[in-house]
Amino acid sequence: MTARTKVFIVVGATLAVAFLGFMTWRVWQFVQYMRAPSRQQASGEAAFRAANEAIIRYAGQEAFGNTPRAREMAAAFGRNLRNANERLFTEGKPGLLSSTQGRFLTYCQLNESSSAFLVHVPELHQYTEEARQLLHRLAWLSAHQALREAGVPEGQRVAVGVKGAVLYSSIQVGTHQDGADAVEYSGDSLRDLPRLYPFFAEPPPARARPAAPATPWTPRRRSNSGGSSKLKTNPRGDKVPDAKETS
């Protein structure tokens, strides 16, 4: 073995160990973030965590949602994305330890004025960087296709999250509309997760309309003869008895 070969082996081993250490640190960071009990949770964070846990592993169900209609939209979203994925990419075999068993696990959060789609893509770590970027774009388009098929009007706020076994590789936020690229924000790191929380927050309670003020009751003056006196109004708006009636 030449000295040059030894150098290549050492450098390759060093890079492999560094990459493994980096991925281990990212996974540990994500797990610690998701399990932090003492930190005060942001609005919608608990619901997001529950949705994220629903798509971690396949257990007989592929599509989830906060309502029956949302589950149908999640199923359409997963079906659209899987079909596009099969047309454009060579599908690899699911690993022996694959938590999805080769299925696209999806969740849809449907609200009155917004919607969010989460998808766990099987074997996402096997995608090249170029293929992953294309997959993120396909996920965004698949979400809008699911919204159109469900008859959701344009103008809604939309979020799409794409994840692998543990980490999210893409978080996109924008507006539902046709004929334009409506992505307003795109991120791919742990600090971008809070962008999804507002889509899972409970809507504020409707404000009760204040009751109309009651009309004050004004007693009627009676004359000595038992008849009712006529009342006049002075410039200040006060009612005063007619002088003729009181004389």
LINSUL-V925163 format. One line per field, one symbol per residue. ss: DSSP state (h for helix, s for strand, l for the rest). A space follows every 50 residues. Layout:
ss=???
This chain:
ss=llhhhhhhhhhhhhhhhhhhhhhhhhhhhhhhhhhlllllllllhhhhhh hhhhllllllllsssllhhhhhhhhhhhhhhhhhhhhhllllllllllll llllsssssslllssssssslllhhhllhhhhhhhhhhhhhhhhhhhhhl llllllsssssssllllsssssssslllllllsssssllhhhlhhhhhhh lllllllllllllllllllllslllllsllssslllllssslhhhhl
